[in-house]
Amino acid sequence: VTAGGPREGPAEDRRQVEGAHAAEDAVVNAQAAGGGAQRVVLFLHVRPGLALGDSRRERLGAPIRANATPRHVPAVIAQVGDIPRTRSGKISEIAVRDAVHGRPVKNTEALANPEALAEFRGRPELALP
């Protein structure tokens, strides 16, 4: 996932924030920004009792900038209550991508927690200018 430049997989971006104190789980998505452009969006499920404020967002972007490139730093870091997973426990990046882009999510019966997709649809911070 990148906003231009070298391609890096979602797992690499996610790995950069997994060690963060606040991070319980994360999923990275490339949001189509029009004209073939994309922007990186990081959805973060934080540990109980914590919230994702501006200073925590900045601290989460720092390891990505240091260990990847500035282009891999998410344009948006958004807190979610849960990350959609398949029944076998894998994060469903395709379901997140479809929900973010307002497309119907196929095969929701394969998800252990399809209700989690509601948090990825129509988020104000994902509105494009």
N, C-alpha and C positions, 0 to 999 in steps of 0.2 A: 504494500500500500504506500503510495507516495503521491504528493501533489505535483510531481514532475521530477525528472532526474531518475536515479537508479531505482529499480523495483525492489521492494523488500516485502516479504510475506507478513501477514497479520501476526503470525506467531513470534516473529522477531520484535515487532513493535510491542506486543503484549509482554514478552519476556523482559523488556526494559522496565516495566512498572510492577511486575509481580513481586519484587522484593520490597516495594514501598510499604511503609507501615499501614497506610490507609487501605491498600488494595486487598480485597477479598478475591475478586475475579475481574476479568476485563475482556472486552472484545473490541477489535479495531475494524473500522469500516471505511471504504473509500466512497465518499458521496459524490455523485455526479454534480458538477457545479456549472454545467452548460458549456457549449463550445468545445466539448471534448476534455475540458479541465476536470480535475477531481480535487477534493480536499479530504484530508485525513481526519476522521472522527474516532475518538476513543470513548467507549462507554465503560464506566467503572462501577462495579458493585463494591461499595466500601464496607469495612468491618463494622459490626454493630456498635452503635453509640458514636460513630464518627460522621462528619459531614464533609462534603467536597466544596471548600471555599476557594477563593482566588489564590491565596498563598499556597495551598496544597496543589492546585492546578499547576502553578509555576514550578513547584518542586517536582511534580510528576513529569513535566516536559524536559527538565534538565538532563536526566540520564539518556533520554532519546536523542537529544541534541549532541551530547557528548559521545555516545556510543554508536550512533548511526550518522545522520546528517540533519541539518536544520530543516530540510524539506520533509523529513519524516515526523517532525514535531506536529502533533494534532492541532488542527485549526480550532477544533471544539473538543473539550473534555466534559462529558456529561455523566452525571450520577444516575444509576438505575438501581432498582430494588432487586433485580434478578437478571441473570443472563440465560437466554434460551439454550437448552441442551437436548440432545437426542436421548432416547431411552438408554443408550449405552454410555452416556455421560460426556459425549463430545459436544463442544460448543458449536452451535448451528450458525455459522457465519453467513450462509446463504439466506437463511430465514431473516436474520438481522438486516442484511442488505435489501431484501425485498420489502420488509416493513419500513425501513428508512426511506425508500424510494416510492412508497405508497402503492406498491404492487401486492397482489394477493400472494400469500405464502402458501406454497404447495406442500402437501404431505405433513400437515400439522399433527396428524395422528402419530407420526414418528417422534414427536417432541415429548419429553417428560413433563415440560412446563410451558405449554403453548400460551398460557395467560401472560407470560413475561413479555410477549411481543407487543402488547398494548403500550408499553413504555417507550417503544422505539418509533411509534407512528406519530406524525404531526407535532413533533417537539418544536417549540418556538425558536430554540437556539439553532435548529437545523434549517430554518427558512433562509433561502438564498436571496441576496439583494437583487 
